Amino acid sequence: MSSMPESYHAIAEERSSRDAYWMPFTANRQFKDDPRLLVSAEGMHYTTADGRRILDGQAGLWCVNAGHGRKPIVEAVQRQIAEMDYAPSFNMGHPLPFELANRLVELTPGDLDHVFYTNSGSESVDTALKIALAYHRMRGEGQRQRLIGREKGYHGVNFGGTSVGGIVTNRKFFGNLLSGVDHLRHTLDIERNAFTRGLPEHGVEWADELERLVALHDGSTIAAVIVEPVAGSAGVLLPPKGYLQRLREICDEYGILLIFDEVITGFGRLGTPFAAQYFDVMPDIMTTAKGLTNGSIPMGAVFVRKHVYDAFMQGPESTIELFHGYTYSGHPVAAAAGLATLDVYADEGLLTRGAELASYWEEKLHGLRELPHVRDVRNLGLIGGIDLEPRPGEAGKRGYELHCACFDKGVLVRYTGDIVAMSPPLIISREQIDELVGIVAEGLRELR
């Protein structure tokens, strides 16, 4: 620790120096009594405050797809912030977000060819929901105000995303949230699909839950359905074969917009640029963030299809078409980071590298199935989830203990309840996959 700045020493060593920061999604008192502090990162590894190297098994927080400390991204940010730190995007502009948008729509499927910038996945979701509602109003169908999410879905933490989300702990403290929201059933079916390799065989019929909601509310009142193609934060919940295609069919039948939340699956996680391409299903709106800038600078982007964008481009040219946006939409430094990130992805073939590693990743993960307390293993692309049997009377304790044990052994994995999720940077090697899964196996054998 001698090479650390003095402030690092204080925060690492003194409980009182950690009190002021109210940490997100964290048991603050527990953490601050026994902190896990990361002070630097490079490639596949973090370095802790006590000098240990930690293999990053979760790409930061599903976002550092190209690995840490990538020089082209660092240098692009340095150049841009020295040249121009900020420029307004309301009735003004600068070149980089235009350039970035043109680069991005080269990667998107079909006619998802218009980009609205945000600063996070949460903002991307709320933006997408507002665009969906406004789209129907622009077309003279203002009665379409109902939004449909899904149980166990995670769509960020703003009011719109929390409302359409379906994780109970994220919802229960915040009252009624948005009105006019309903939810599809989730797709997790361990009884029929445990230890499936890739997409589950059973459960396409859960998409027909949308038909039930149409019958209940009348399809003419529903504006949009929003789902994660693969639900990440709830614990790697995979869509059964044909499920997303069936949702698309029902949405088309009733004039409902389909929104894919690709904040996690976007930018190569499944071995294609976006999950829409992996599943060959076209959403009307697609939300992204995280991997857009490799986690280096906050930035999100909402993609809309041509018919959605064109619906707003009516009336006098001097009229603002969408009364929505953020102070930092299209921030010049974030745009510079995004452009450099796309260069790294292209130069190293990272947006498709997950497909090359997927079978090896799958084989290693499913080697854990016989270990203590494992009740399911799920995988797709470079995502993996291990579902643990809850300890009686202590739900979530095993997941937390496995997370801590892996960190102590030199690997960072994410836990949500009794599910441990892994989503390593796309630069991971086969040897590092062996190391990652091997340490998880050690932790599982030691769990009581």
C-alpha positions as CSV (number, residue, x, y, z in Angstrom):
1,M,0.0,0.0,0.0
2,S,3.0,2.3,0.2
3,S,2.6,3.5,-3.4
4,M,-1.0,4.6,-2.9
5,P,-2.0,8.2,-2.5
6,E,-2.4,9.2,1.1
7,S,-6.2,9.5,0.7
8,Y,-6.3,5.9,-0.4
9,H,-4.6,4.9,2.9
10,A,-7.1,6.8,4.9
11,I,-10.2,5.4,3.2
12,A,-8.8,1.8,3.3
13,E,-7.8,2.0,7.0
14,E,-10.3,4.3,8.8
15,R,-14.0,3.4,9.0
16,S,-15.0,7.1,9.6
17,S,-13.4,8.1,6.3
18,R,-16.0,6.0,4.5
19,D,-19.1,7.3,6.2
20,A,-19.9,10.2,3.9
21,Y,-20.4,8.2,0.8
22,W,-23.9,6.6,0.6
23,M,-23.1,3.7,-1.8
24,P,-25.7,2.4,-4.4
25,F,-27.2,-1.1,-4.3
26,T,-24.9,-1.9,-1.3
27,A,-25.3,-3.0,2.3
28,N,-23.5,0.2,3.4
29,R,-22.8,-0.7,7.1
30,Q,-21.6,-4.2,6.2
31,F,-19.4,-3.0,3.4
32,K,-17.8,-0.2,5.3
33,D,-16.8,-2.5,8.1
34,D,-15.0,-4.8,5.6
35,P,-14.4,-2.8,2.4
36,R,-13.3,-4.2,-1.0
37,L,-11.6,-1.3,-2.5
38,L,-10.3,-1.2,-6.1
39,V,-7.7,1.5,-6.9
40,S,-6.5,0.8,-10.5
41,A,-7.3,-1.4,-13.5
42,E,-5.6,-2.7,-16.7
43,G,-6.7,-5.2,-19.2
44,M,-8.6,-8.1,-17.5
45,H,-7.5,-7.1,-14.0
46,Y,-8.3,-4.7,-11.1
47,T,-5.8,-3.9,-8.4
48,T,-7.0,-3.6,-4.8
49,A,-6.0,-1.1,-2.1
50,D,-3.7,-3.8,-0.6
51,G,-2.0,-4.5,-4.0
52,R,-3.8,-7.7,-5.1
53,R,-4.7,-8.4,-8.7
54,I,-8.4,-9.3,-9.2
55,L,-9.5,-10.9,-12.5
56,D,-12.6,-9.1,-13.6
57,G,-15.3,-11.6,-14.2
58,Q,-18.1,-9.1,-14.7
59,A,-16.7,-6.5,-17.0
60,G,-16.9,-3.8,-14.3
61,L,-20.7,-3.8,-14.2
62,W,-21.5,-5.4,-17.5
63,C,-19.9,-2.5,-19.3
64,V,-16.1,-2.8,-19.7
65,N,-16.4,-5.0,-22.8
66,A,-12.9,-4.1,-24.2
67,G,-11.1,-4.5,-21.0
68,H,-9.7,-1.8,-18.7
69,G,-7.4,1.1,-19.4
70,R,-7.5,0.9,-23.1
71,K,-5.0,3.4,-24.4
72,P,-6.9,4.6,-27.5
73,I,-10.0,5.5,-25.3
74,V,-7.9,7.1,-22.7
75,E,-6.1,9.3,-25.2
76,A,-9.3,10.2,-27.0
77,V,-10.8,11.4,-23.8
78,Q,-7.7,13.4,-22.9
79,R,-7.6,15.1,-26.3
80,Q,-11.2,16.0,-26.3
81,I,-11.4,17.4,-22.7
82,A,-8.4,19.6,-23.5
83,E,-9.9,20.9,-26.7
84,M,-13.5,21.4,-25.5
85,D,-14.9,20.1,-22.2
86,Y,-18.6,20.8,-22.8
87,A,-20.9,22.1,-25.5
88,P,-24.7,22.5,-25.2
89,S,-26.8,20.2,-27.3
90,F,-30.1,22.2,-27.2
91,N,-30.3,24.2,-30.4
92,M,-26.6,23.9,-30.7
93,G,-24.2,21.1,-31.8
94,H,-20.7,19.9,-32.2
95,P,-19.4,17.3,-34.7
96,L,-18.6,14.3,-32.5
97,P,-22.1,13.1,-31.6
98,F,-23.1,13.3,-35.3
99,E,-20.1,11.3,-36.2
100,L,-20.7,8.8,-33.5
101,A,-24.4,8.4,-34.5
102,N,-23.3,7.6,-38.1
103,R,-20.9,5.0,-36.8
104,L,-23.4,3.4,-34.5
105,V,-26.2,3.0,-37.1
106,E,-23.8,1.0,-39.2
107,L,-23.9,-1.6,-36.5
108,T,-27.6,-1.7,-35.8
109,P,-29.9,-4.1,-37.7
110,G,-32.6,-3.0,-40.2
111,D,-33.7,0.6,-40.1
112,L,-32.8,1.3,-36.5
113,D,-31.0,4.3,-37.9
114,H,-31.7,7.3,-35.6
115,V,-30.0,7.9,-32.3
116,F,-31.1,9.9,-29.2
117,Y,-28.3,10.3,-26.6
118,T,-28.7,9.8,-22.9
119,N,-26.2,9.3,-20.0
120,S,-27.1,5.9,-18.6
121,G,-29.2,2.9,-19.2
122,S,-31.8,4.2,-16.8
123,E,-32.1,7.4,-18.8
124,S,-32.2,5.4,-22.0
125,V,-35.2,3.4,-20.8
126,D,-37.2,6.4,-19.6
127,T,-36.4,8.1,-23.0
128,A,-37.6,5.1,-24.9
129,L,-40.8,5.0,-22.9
130,K,-41.5,8.7,-23.5
131,I,-40.8,8.3,-27.2
132,A,-43.2,5.4,-27.4
133,L,-46.0,7.3,-25.7
134,A,-45.4,10.4,-27.8
135,Y,-45.2,8.4,-31.0
136,H,-48.7,7.1,-30.6
137,R,-49.9,10.6,-29.8
138,M,-48.3,12.0,-32.9
139,R,-50.2,9.4,-34.9
140,G,-53.5,10.3,-33.4
141,E,-53.6,7.3,-31.0
142,G,-53.1,9.1,-27.8
143,Q,-55.2,6.5,-26.0
144,R,-52.2,4.2,-26.1
145,Q,-50.8,5.0,-22.7
146,R,-50.3,1.6,-21.2
147,L,-46.8,0.1,-20.8
148,I,-46.0,-3.6,-20.4
149,G,-42.9,-4.8,-18.7
150,R,-42.0,-8.2,-17.3
151,E,-41.6,-9.9,-13.9
152,K,-37.9,-10.0,-12.9
153,G,-37.1,-7.4,-15.5
154,Y,-34.5,-4.7,-14.8
155,H,-34.8,-1.4,-16.7
156,G,-32.8,0.9,-14.5
157,V,-33.9,3.0,-11.5
158,N,-35.7,6.0,-12.8
159,F,-39.4,6.1,-12.3
160,G,-40.3,4.8,-15.7
161,G,-37.8,2.0,-15.7
162,T,-38.7,1.0,-12.1
163,S,-42.3,0.9,-13.0
164,V,-41.9,-1.4,-16.0
165,G,-39.2,-3.4,-14.1
166,G,-40.2,-6.4,-12.2
167,I,-37.7,-6.9,-9.4
168,V,-39.7,-6.6,-6.2
169,T,-36.9,-5.1,-4.0
170,N,-36.4,-2.3,-6.6
171,R,-40.1,-1.4,-6.5
172,K,-41.5,-1.9,-3.0
173,F,-40.2,1.2,-1.3
174,F,-41.4,3.7,-3.9
175,G,-45.1,3.7,-3.8
176,N,-47.4,3.2,-6.8
177,L,-44.8,4.4,-9.4
178,L,-46.3,5.0,-12.9
179,S,-50.0,4.1,-13.4
180,G,-51.1,2.1,-16.4
181,V,-48.3,-0.5,-16.2
182,D,-48.7,-4.3,-16.3
183,H,-46.2,-7.1,-16.5
184,L,-45.7,-10.3,-18.4
185,R,-44.7,-13.5,-16.6
186,H,-40.9,-14.0,-16.3
187,T,-39.2,-16.8,-18.3
188,L,-37.3,-18.6,-15.6
189,D,-38.5,-22.2,-15.4
190,I,-35.8,-24.3,-13.6
191,E,-38.1,-27.3,-13.2
192,R,-38.3,-27.8,-17.0
193,N,-35.1,-26.1,-18.2
194,A,-32.4,-26.7,-15.5
195,F,-28.9,-27.0,-17.0
196,T,-30.0,-26.1,-20.5
197,R,-27.0,-25.2,-22.7
198,G,-28.0,-22.0,-24.4
199,L,-31.6,-21.2,-25.1
200,P,-34.2,-23.2,-23.1
201,E,-36.5,-25.6,-25.0
202,H,-39.5,-24.9,-22.9
203,G,-41.5,-21.8,-22.3
204,V,-42.3,-20.1,-25.6
205,E,-45.9,-20.2,-24.5
206,W,-45.1,-17.5,-21.9
207,A,-45.1,-15.0,-24.7
208,D,-48.8,-15.6,-25.1
209,E,-49.2,-13.8,-21.7
210,L,-49.2,-10.7,-23.9
211,E,-52.4,-12.0,-25.6
212,R,-54.0,-12.2,-22.1
213,L,-53.0,-8.6,-21.3
214,V,-54.3,-7.5,-24.7
215,A,-57.7,-9.2,-23.8
216,L,-57.7,-7.6,-20.4
217,H,-56.7,-4.0,-21.3
218,D,-57.6,-3.9,-25.1
219,G,-54.7,-3.8,-27.4
220,S,-55.6,-0.3,-28.6
221,T,-54.6,1.1,-25.2
222,I,-51.1,-0.4,-25.1
223,A,-48.3,1.7,-26.3
224,A,-45.3,-0.5,-25.8
225,V,-43.8,-3.8,-24.5
226,I,-40.3,-3.6,-23.1
227,V,-38.1,-6.6,-22.4
228,E,-34.5,-7.5,-22.0
229,P,-33.6,-10.0,-24.7
230,V,-31.5,-11.7,-21.9
231,A,-32.4,-10.5,-18.4
232,G,-29.0,-9.8,-16.8
233,S,-29.5,-8.2,-13.4
234,A,-32.2,-10.6,-12.3
235,G,-29.7,-13.5,-12.7
236,V,-29.2,-14.4,-16.4
237,L,-32.7,-15.3,-17.4
238,L,-32.8,-16.6,-21.0
239,P,-35.7,-16.4,-23.5
240,P,-37.0,-19.8,-24.5
241,K,-36.6,-20.7,-28.2
242,G,-39.1,-18.7,-30.3
243,Y,-40.2,-16.5,-27.3
244,L,-39.0,-13.1,-28.7
245,Q,-40.2,-13.9,-32.2
246,R,-43.7,-14.6,-30.7
247,L,-43.7,-11.3,-28.8
248,R,-42.8,-9.5,-32.1
249,E,-45.8,-11.2,-33.8
250,I,-48.3,-10.2,-31.2
251,C,-47.0,-6.6,-31.1
252,D,-47.3,-6.4,-34.9
253,E,-50.9,-7.8,-34.7
254,Y,-52.0,-5.1,-32.2
255,G,-49.9,-2.1,-33.3
256,I,-47.8,-2.2,-30.1
257,L,-44.2,-1.0,-30.2
258,L,-41.6,-3.5,-29.1
259,I,-38.7,-2.1,-27.1
260,F,-35.5,-4.2,-26.5
261,D,-33.5,-3.1,-23.5
262,E,-30.0,-3.9,-24.7
263,V,-28.1,-2.0,-22.0
264,I,-26.4,-5.3,-21.1
265,T,-26.6,-7.4,-24.3
266,G,-25.5,-4.5,-26.6
267,F,-22.0,-4.2,-28.0
268,G,-20.9,-7.8,-28.4
269,R,-22.1,-9.6,-25.3
270,L,-23.8,-12.4,-27.3
271,G,-21.3,-12.6,-30.1
272,T,-23.2,-10.2,-32.3
273,P,-23.2,-6.4,-32.1
274,F,-26.7,-6.5,-30.6
275,A,-29.1,-9.2,-29.3
276,A,-31.6,-8.2,-32.0
277,Q,-29.2,-9.6,-34.5
278,Y,-28.5,-12.7,-32.5
279,F,-32.2,-13.5,-32.2
280,D,-33.1,-12.1,-35.6
281,V,-35.9,-10.1,-34.1
282,M,-36.4,-6.4,-35.0
283,P,-37.5,-4.1,-32.1
284,D,-39.0,-0.7,-32.8
285,I,-36.8,1.0,-30.2
286,M,-33.6,-0.3,-28.6
287,T,-31.9,1.1,-25.5
288,T,-28.2,0.9,-24.9
289,A,-25.5,2.3,-22.6
290,K,-22.7,0.5,-20.7
291,G,-20.5,-0.9,-23.5
292,L,-21.1,2.2,-25.7
293,T,-18.0,3.9,-24.1
294,N,-16.5,0.8,-22.5
295,G,-17.7,2.2,-19.2
296,S,-15.1,5.0,-19.4
297,I,-17.5,8.0,-19.5
298,P,-21.3,7.8,-18.8
299,M,-23.3,7.7,-22.0
300,G,-26.4,6.0,-23.4
301,A,-28.1,5.8,-26.7
302,V,-31.7,5.1,-27.8
303,F,-32.1,3.8,-31.3
304,V,-35.4,4.1,-33.1
305,R,-36.7,2.8,-36.4
306,K,-37.4,5.0,-39.3
307,H,-41.2,4.9,-38.9
308,V,-40.9,6.0,-35.3
309,Y,-38.6,8.9,-36.1
310,D,-40.6,10.0,-39.2
311,A,-43.8,10.2,-37.1
312,F,-42.2,13.2,-35.3
313,M,-40.8,14.9,-38.3
314,Q,-44.1,16.6,-39.2
315,G,-45.5,20.1,-39.0
316,P,-43.5,23.3,-39.2
317,E,-39.7,22.8,-39.4
318,S,-39.2,25.4,-36.7
319,T,-41.2,23.3,-34.2
320,I,-39.3,21.2,-31.6
321,E,-40.4,17.7,-32.3
322,L,-39.6,16.1,-29.0
323,F,-39.6,18.0,-25.7
324,H,-37.1,15.8,-24.0
325,G,-33.3,15.7,-23.5
326,Y,-30.5,16.0,-20.9
327,T,-27.9,18.6,-20.2
328,Y,-25.3,16.1,-21.1
329,S,-26.9,14.5,-24.1
330,G,-24.2,13.9,-26.7
331,H,-21.5,15.2,-24.4
332,P,-18.3,15.8,-26.4
333,V,-16.0,13.9,-24.1
334,A,-18.4,10.9,-24.0
335,A,-18.8,11.0,-27.8
336,A,-15.0,10.9,-28.1
337,A,-14.9,7.9,-25.8
338,G,-17.6,6.2,-27.8
339,L,-15.8,6.7,-31.1
340,A,-12.6,5.4,-29.7
341,T,-14.4,2.4,-28.2
342,L,-15.9,1.6,-31.6
343,D,-12.4,1.7,-33.1
344,V,-11.1,-0.8,-30.5
345,Y,-14.1,-3.1,-31.1
346,A,-13.5,-3.0,-34.9
347,D,-9.7,-3.3,-34.8
348,E,-9.9,-6.4,-32.5
349,G,-13.1,-8.0,-33.7
350,L,-14.6,-7.8,-30.2
351,L,-18.2,-7.5,-31.3
352,T,-18.1,-11.0,-32.6
353,R,-15.4,-12.5,-30.4
354,G,-18.1,-13.8,-28.0
355,A,-19.3,-16.2,-30.6
356,E,-15.8,-17.7,-30.9
357,L,-15.5,-18.3,-27.2
358,A,-19.1,-19.2,-26.5
359,S,-18.8,-23.0,-26.7
360,Y,-15.6,-23.1,-24.6
361,W,-17.3,-20.8,-22.0
362,E,-20.4,-23.0,-22.0
363,E,-18.4,-26.2,-21.5
364,K,-16.5,-24.7,-18.6
365,L,-19.6,-23.3,-16.9
366,H,-21.5,-26.5,-17.1
367,G,-18.6,-28.3,-15.5
368,L,-19.9,-26.7,-12.2
369,R,-23.3,-28.5,-12.2
370,E,-22.3,-31.3,-9.8
371,L,-20.7,-29.0,-7.2
372,P,-22.4,-28.3,-3.9
373,H,-25.6,-26.2,-3.8
374,V,-25.8,-25.7,-7.6
375,R,-29.3,-26.0,-8.8
376,D,-28.9,-24.5,-12.3
377,V,-26.3,-23.2,-14.7
378,R,-27.4,-20.8,-17.6
379,N,-25.3,-19.5,-20.4
380,L,-25.5,-17.6,-23.7
381,G,-22.7,-15.9,-25.6
382,L,-20.3,-14.6,-22.9
383,I,-22.9,-14.5,-20.1
384,G,-23.2,-17.1,-17.4
385,G,-25.4,-17.6,-14.3
386,I,-25.1,-20.1,-11.4
387,D,-28.3,-20.5,-9.5
388,L,-27.7,-21.7,-5.9
389,E,-30.0,-23.5,-3.5
390,P,-31.0,-20.9,-0.9
391,R,-29.9,-21.6,2.6
392,P,-33.0,-22.2,4.8
393,G,-34.0,-19.0,6.5
394,E,-31.1,-17.1,4.8
395,A,-32.1,-16.3,1.3
396,G,-29.3,-14.6,-0.6
397,K,-26.6,-15.5,1.9
398,R,-24.9,-18.1,-0.2
399,G,-24.7,-15.8,-3.2
400,Y,-23.0,-13.1,-1.1
401,E,-20.6,-15.5,0.5
402,L,-19.6,-16.9,-2.9
403,H,-19.0,-13.4,-4.2
404,C,-16.8,-12.6,-1.2
405,A,-14.9,-15.9,-1.4
406,C,-14.2,-15.4,-5.1
407,F,-12.9,-11.9,-4.4
408,D,-10.6,-13.1,-1.7
409,K,-9.3,-15.7,-4.1
410,G,-8.7,-13.1,-6.8
411,V,-11.8,-13.0,-9.0
412,L,-14.7,-10.5,-9.2
413,V,-18.1,-12.0,-9.9
414,R,-21.6,-10.4,-9.5
415,Y,-24.3,-11.8,-7.2
416,T,-28.0,-11.1,-7.1
417,G,-29.6,-13.0,-4.3
418,D,-28.5,-16.6,-4.6
419,I,-27.5,-16.2,-8.2
420,V,-23.9,-15.5,-9.3
421,A,-23.6,-13.9,-12.7
422,M,-20.5,-13.6,-14.9
423,S,-19.9,-11.5,-18.0
424,P,-16.2,-11.0,-18.5
425,P,-14.6,-8.5,-20.8
426,L,-14.7,-9.7,-24.4
427,I,-10.9,-9.8,-24.4
428,I,-10.8,-12.8,-22.0
429,S,-8.5,-15.7,-23.0
430,R,-9.3,-19.4,-22.6
431,E,-6.7,-19.6,-19.9
432,Q,-8.5,-16.8,-18.0
433,I,-11.8,-18.5,-18.4
434,D,-10.2,-21.5,-16.8
435,E,-9.0,-19.4,-14.0
436,L,-12.3,-17.6,-13.5
437,V,-14.4,-20.8,-13.5
438,G,-11.8,-22.7,-11.4
439,I,-11.9,-20.1,-8.6
440,V,-15.7,-20.1,-8.7
441,A,-15.5,-23.9,-8.3
442,E,-13.2,-23.6,-5.3
443,G,-15.6,-21.1,-3.7
444,L,-18.6,-23.5,-4.3
445,R,-16.8,-26.4,-2.7
446,E,-16.2,-24.3,0.4
447,L,-19.8,-23.1,0.8
448,R,-21.7,-24.5,3.7
